[in-house]
Amino acid sequence: MNDPASPPPARKRRVREQTPLQRALGLLVRREHSRKELTRKLQAKGVDREEASAAVDRLREDGWQDDGRFAEFLVRSRAGSGYGPLHIRAELGTHGLDSEQVAAAMATFDGDWAENARDLVQRRFREQGPADLAQRRKAAELLMRRGFDGDSIRAATRYDPED
């Protein structure tokens, strides 16, 4: 006899295998991906190279995947996180984007790289900026690691809050 207080028997859920297109779309709804990155992730999940490429092609044709849009997103994201143009350009290159796509994406940045460098230095060294030569050297090394060019580094490490 069934005990009325006992829970009903658990149903077995049928899990349907996702198609490569569904997997790719699942990745794209979370964030933008480059064509190269999306294809690589699909292959890492066991999708055949040709199937992965066909799925990404289909998503590109339907407007879900766009390398230009991805590149603009990456420029905004990295610049907002305190990275400079040299770092961002190099990262865009790792995503399989050609030089024209990289240049177009970098041109969409409407900020000032020297100002971004100055903001990063202020966050690390407070409002007054680097106080002595050792701190200026540390600030310059930080900016170099973050991919800022020489002019931006000089402007940021010689920052005077009175300016």
VEXZABA-156755 format. One record per residue: residue number from 0; x, y, z of N, C-alpha, C in turn; chain. Coordinates in steps of 0.02 Angstrom, whole numbers, padded with zeros to 5 digits. Layout:
REM VEXZABA-156755
R  num      nu      nv      nw     cau     cav     caw      cu      cv      cw  chaine
R  NUM       X       Y       Z       X       Y       Z       X       Y       Z       A
...
//
This chain:
REM VEXZABA-156755
R  num      nu      nv      nw     cau     cav     caw      cu      cv      cw  chaine
R    0   00041  -00059   00000   00000   00000   00000   00044   00062   00000       A
R    1   00024   00112  -00039   00063   00175  -00042   00050   00218   00019       A
R    2   00103   00244   00045   00098   00289   00102   00081   00359   00075       A
R    3   00026   00390   00097   00007   00456   00071   00058   00510   00087       A
R    4   00099   00499   00136   00149   00550   00154   00213   00545   00112       A
R    5   00221   00489   00076   00282   00481   00037   00276   00519  -00030       A
R    6   00331   00545  -00054   00330   00583  -00116   00316   00537  -00175       A
R    7   00288   00564  -00229   00276   00523  -00288   00342   00500  -00318       A
R    8   00341   00445  -00354   00404   00421  -00384   00432   00473  -00432       A
R    9   00497   00479  -00432   00531   00528  -00475   00526   00507  -00548       A
R   10   00511   00556  -00591   00509   00542  -00663   00579   00548  -00692       A
R   11   00592   00506  -00739   00656   00511  -00772   00649   00563  -00827       A
R   12   00694   00612  -00825   00694   00664  -00877   00732   00640  -00937       A
R   13   00703   00651  -00994   00739   00636  -01055   00780   00696  -01074       A
R   14   00844   00686  -01080   00888   00740  -01101   00902   00731  -01175       A
R   15   00882   00782  -01213   00895   00779  -01284   00963   00809  -01299       A
R   16   00998   00777  -01342   01063   00802  -01364   01053   00865  -01405       A
R   17   01091   00917  -01389   01086   00979  -01427   01123   00974  -01492       A
R   18   01097   01007  -01542   01132   01010  -01606   01190   01060  -01600       A
R   19   01239   01056  -01644   01293   01106  -01643   01267   01178  -01647       A
R   20   01215   01188  -01686   01186   01255  -01692   01157   01278  -01625       A
R   21   01122   01234  -01590   01094   01252  -01525   01149   01265  -01473       A
R   22   01201   01225  -01476   01258   01237  -01429   01290   01304  -01442       A
R   23   01301   01320  -01506   01333   01383  -01523   01289   01442  -01503       A
R   24   01225   01436  -01514   01179   01490  -01495   01178   01498  -01419       A
R   25   01182   01442  -01383   01185   01445  -01310   01245   01484  -01286       A
R   26   01301   01477  -01320   01361   01515  -01302   01352   01589  -01318       A
R   27   01322   01603  -01376   01314   01672  -01398   01264   01712  -01356       A
R   28   01215   01680  -01327   01168   01718  -01287   01199   01740  -01221       A
R   29   01253   01709  -01201   01287   01729  -01139   01331   01790  -01150       A
R   30   01368   01791  -01207   01410   01848  -01225   01431   01840  -01297       A
R   31   01459   01894  -01325   01484   01892  -01394   01545   01846  -01397       A
R   32   01553   01812  -01453   01611   01770  -01467   01635   01783  -01538       A
R   33   01700   01778  -01548   01726   01782  -01616   01711   01715  -01651       A
R   34   01715   01716  -01716   01704   01655  -01755   01753   01600  -01733       A
R   35   01817   01619  -01727   01869   01572  -01708   01856   01543  -01638       A
R   36   01839   01585  -01592   01826   01564  -01523   01766   01518  -01519       A
R   37   01713   01535  -01554   01651   01496  -01552   01664   01427  -01583       A
R   38   01699   01424  -01638   01715   01360  -01670   01758   01317  -01624       A
R   39   01807   01348  -01592   01851   01311  -01546   01812   01283  -01487       A
R   40   01766   01322  -01459   01727   01298  -01402   01681   01240  -01421       A
R   41   01653   01244  -01481   01610   01189  -01504   01651   01125  -01512       A
R   42   01711   01132  -01541   01754   01074  -01550   01775   01045  -01482       A
R   43   01786   01088  -01434   01804   01064  -01367   01747   01025  -01334       A
R   44   01686   01038  -01356   01628   01001  -01330   01614   00938  -01372       A
R   45   01659   00921  -01417   01652   00860  -01455   01617   00867  -01522       A
R   46   01606   00927  -01545   01573   00938  -01609   01626   00933  -01664       A
R   47   01610   00898  -01717   01654   00890  -01775   01672   00959  -01805       A
R   48   01732   00966  -01831   01755   01029  -01858   01708   01057  -01912       A
R   49   01688   01014  -01958   01644   01037  -02012   01575   01058  -01986       A
R   50   01549   01019  -01939   01484   01036  -01910   01488   01102  -01870       A
R   51   01542   01111  -01834   01552   01173  -01796   01556   01232  -01843       A
R   52   01595   01224  -01895   01603   01279  -01943   01537   01295  -01978       A
R   53   01498   01244  -01995   01433   01254  -02028   01385   01290  -01980       A
R   54   01386   01271  -01916   01341   01303  -01867   01359   01377  -01858       A
R   55   01424   01391  -01855   01445   01460  -01847   01429   01501  -01910       A
R   56   01438   01471  -01968   01419   01505  -02031   01345   01522  -02030       A
R   57   01304   01476  -02009   01231   01487  -02008   01214   01544  -01960       A
R   58   01245   01545  -01902   01232   01598  -01853   01257   01665  -01879       A
R   59   01311   01665  -01916   01336   01728  -01945   01287   01753  -01998       A
R   60   01262   01708  -02039   01214   01727  -02091   01149   01755  -02060       A
R   61   01129   01727  -02004   01067   01748  -01971   01077   01809  -01925       A
R   62   01139   01833  -01920   01153   01893  -01881   01167   01882  -01807       A
R   63   01172   01819  -01786   01186   01805  -01716   01260   01813  -01699       A
R   64   01302   01797  -01746   01375   01801  -01735   01403   01852  -01784       A
R   65   01442   01899  -01758   01471   01951  -01800   01539   01969  -01770       A
R   66   01592   01956  -01808   01659   01971  -01783   01669   02046  -01769       A
R   67   01639   02088  -01810   01645   02161  -01800   01613   02182  -01734       A
R   68   01554   02156  -01721   01519   02171  -01658   01558   02144  -01599       A
R   69   01586   02083  -01607   01627   02054  -01554   01687   02098  -01539       A
R   70   01720   02122  -01592   01780   02163  -01584   01764   02228  -01548       A
R   71   01709   02260  -01566   01689   02322  -01532   01674   02310  -01458       A
R   72   01640   02254  -01444   01626   02235  -01375   01691   02226  -01336       A
R   73   01739   02191  -01366   01802   02178  -01331   01840   02242  -01318       A
R   74   01841   02289  -01366   01875   02352  -01356   01844   02390  -01298       A
R   75   01778   02396  -01297   01744   02431  -01242   01758   02397  -01175       A
R   76   01753   02332  -01174   01761   02294  -01113   01832   02302  -01085       A
R   77   01882   02291  -01127   01951   02295  -01103   01972   02366  -01085       A
R   78   01950   02414  -01124   01967   02484  -01108   01936   02503  -01041       A
R   79   01875   02481  -01029   01842   02494  -00965   01874   02459  -00907       A
R   80   01911   02406  -00921   01946   02368  -00868   02017   02391  -00857       A
R   81   02037   02445  -00891   02103   02474  -00880   02158   02448  -00925       A
R   82   02141   02421  -00983   02192   02398  -01030   02202   02449  -01085       A
R   83   02262   02451  -01112   02280   02500  -01163   02273   02472  -01233       A
R   84   02285   02515  -01282   02275   02495  -01352   02321   02440  -01377       A
R   85   02381   02436  -01352   02428   02384  -01375   02403   02315  -01352       A
R   86   02382   02310  -01290   02356   02247  -01264   02292   02226  -01301       A
R   87   02248   02274  -01311   02184   02259  -01343   02195   02237  -01415       A
R   88   02239   02272  -01452   02254   02253  -01521   02281   02181  -01524       A
R   89   02326   02165  -01479   02355   02098  -01477   02302   02046  -01462       A
R   90   02257   02061  -01415   02205   02014  -01398   02156   02003  -01456       A
R   91   02140   02057  -01491   02096   02050  -01550   02129   02005  -01602       A
R   92   02194   02009  -01609   02230   01967  -01656   02226   01893  -01638       A
R   93   02223   01878  -01574   02218   01807  -01553   02150   01777  -01569       A
R   94   02101   01819  -01584   02034   01795  -01599   02024   01785  -01674       A
R   95   02077   01788  -01713   02072   01773  -01784   02045   01831  -01825       A
R   96   02047   01891  -01799   02023   01949  -01836   02079   01977  -01879       A
R   97   02063   01999  -01940   02114   02027  -01983   02128   02100  -01963       A
R   98   02180   02128  -01993   02202   02195  -01973   02149   02248  -01986       A
R   99   02109   02240  -02038   02056   02288  -02053   02002   02286  -01999       A
R  100   01983   02227  -01977   01933   02220  -01923   01959   02249  -01858       A
R  101   02023   02237  -01844   02054   02263  -01783   02055   02340  -01786       A
R  102   02076   02368  -01842   02078   02441  -01849   02009   02472  -01843       A
R  103   01959   02440  -01873   01891   02466  -01869   01866   02465  -01797       A
R  104   01880   02412  -01761   01858   02407  -01692   01893   02458  -01648       A
R  105   01957   02466  -01658   01995   02515  -01618   01970   02586  -01632       A
R  106   01948   02599  -01693   01923   02665  -01711   01857   02681  -01676       A
R  107   01821   02629  -01653   01757   02641  -01619   01767   02667  -01548       A
R  108   01827   02661  -01521   01841   02685  -01453   01838   02761  -01453       A
R  109   01792   02789  -01414   01784   02861  -01414   01815   02895  -01353       A
R  110   01855   02859  -01316   01888   02888  -01258   01957   02913  -01274       A
R  111   01994   02927  -01222   02063   02952  -01228   02108   02903  -01191       A
R  112   02155   02873  -01227   02198   02822  -01197   02240   02852  -01141       A
R  113   02264   02913  -01150   02304   02945  -01097   02262   02956  -01035       A
R  114   02200   02974  -01044   02154   02984  -00987   02141   02917  -00952       A
R  115   02132   02864  -00991   02123   02798  -00960   02184   02778  -00919       A
R  116   02243   02791  -00946   02305   02776  -00910   02309   02817  -00845       A
R  117   02291   02880  -00850   02291   02924  -00791   02242   02898  -00738       A
R  118   02183   02877  -00760   02133   02851  -00713   02159   02788  -00677       A
R  119   02192   02745  -00715   02220   02684  -00685   02273   02700  -00633       A
R  120   02316   02748  -00649   02368   02769  -00602   02337   02800  -00540       A
R  121   02285   02840  -00549   02251   02870  -00491   02219   02817  -00447       A
R  122   02190   02766  -00477   02160   02713  -00436   02212   02676  -00395       A
R  123   02272   02668  -00424   02324   02631  -00389   02364   02674  -00340       A
R  124   02373   02738  -00357   02417   02781  -00316   02379   02840  -00285       A
R  125   02315   02833  -00278   02272   02885  -00249   02271   02948  -00293       A
R  126   02235   02997  -00269   02224   03058  -00307   02288   03095  -00325       A
R  127   02337   03095  -00280   02398   03134  -00292   02445   03102  -00343       A
R  128   02433   03039  -00361   02476   03006  -00410   02540   02982  -00378       A
R  129   02586   02956  -00419   02650   02931  -00392   02689   02988  -00361       A
R  130   02712   02977  -00299   02745   03030  -00261   02819   03037  -00277       A
R  131   02853   02983  -00291   02926   02987  -00302   02945   02946  -00364       A
R  132   03009   02945  -00377   03034   02911  -00437   03018   02836  -00435       A
R  133   03023   02805  -00378   03009   02733  -00373   02936   02719  -00388       A
R  134   02891   02760  -00363   02821   02751  -00377   02805   02766  -00451       A
R  135   02838   02815  -00478   02828   02830  -00549   02850   02772  -00592       A
R  136   02905   02741  -00573   02930   02683  -00609   02880   02625  -00604       A
R  137   02853   02614  -00544   02802   02561  -00535   02740   02576  -00577       A
R  138   02720   02638  -00578   02661   02658  -00617   02674   02646  -00692       A
R  139   02734   02664  -00714   02751   02654  -00785   02753   02580  -00803       A
R  140   02780   02539  -00758   02782   02467  -00770   02711   02438  -00773       A
R  141   02667   02461  -00729   02597   02438  -00730   02565   02455  -00797       A
R  142   02575   02517  -00819   02544   02538  -00882   02573   02501  -00942       A
R  143   02638   02485  -00939   02667   02446  -00994   02637   02376  -00996       A
R  144   02630   02345  -00937   02599   02278  -00934   02528   02280  -00959       A
R  145   02493   02334  -00948   02424   02341  -00969   02417   02361  -01043       A
R  146   02473   02374  -01077   02470   02387  -01148   02461   02459  -01169       A
R  147   02485   02506  -01129   02482   02576  -01148   02545   02596  -01185       A
R  148   02539   02645  -01229   02598   02668  -01267   02638   02718  -01226       A
R  149   02698   02734  -01251   02744   02777  -01215   02716   02846  -01200       A
R  150   02681   02877  -01247   02653   02944  -01235   02602   02943  -01179       A
R  151   02559   02893  -01178   02509   02887  -01125   02542   02875  -01058       A
R  152   02594   02835  -01058   02630   02820  -00996   02662   02883  -00968       A
R  153   02696   02919  -01012   02728   02982  -00989   02675   03031  -00962       A
R  154   02620   03038  -00997   02568   03084  -00975   02539   03063  -00907       A
R  155   02530   02999  -00897   02498   02974  -00836   02546   02975  -00776       A
R  156   02609   02963  -00787   02656   02961  -00730   02681   03030  -00710       A
R  157   02670   03079  -00751   02687   03147  -00734   02624   03187  -00718       A
R  158   02573   03151  -00698   02507   03181  -00685   02510   03227  -00624       A
R  159   02481   03285  -00633   02476   03333  -00578   02402   03348  -00568       A
R  160   02373   03333  -00510   02301   03344  -00500   02280   03417  -00507       A
R  161   02328   03463  -00504   02313   03534  -00512   02301   03554  -00584       A
R  162   02319   03508  -00631   02310   03524  -00704   02238   03526  -00723       A
//
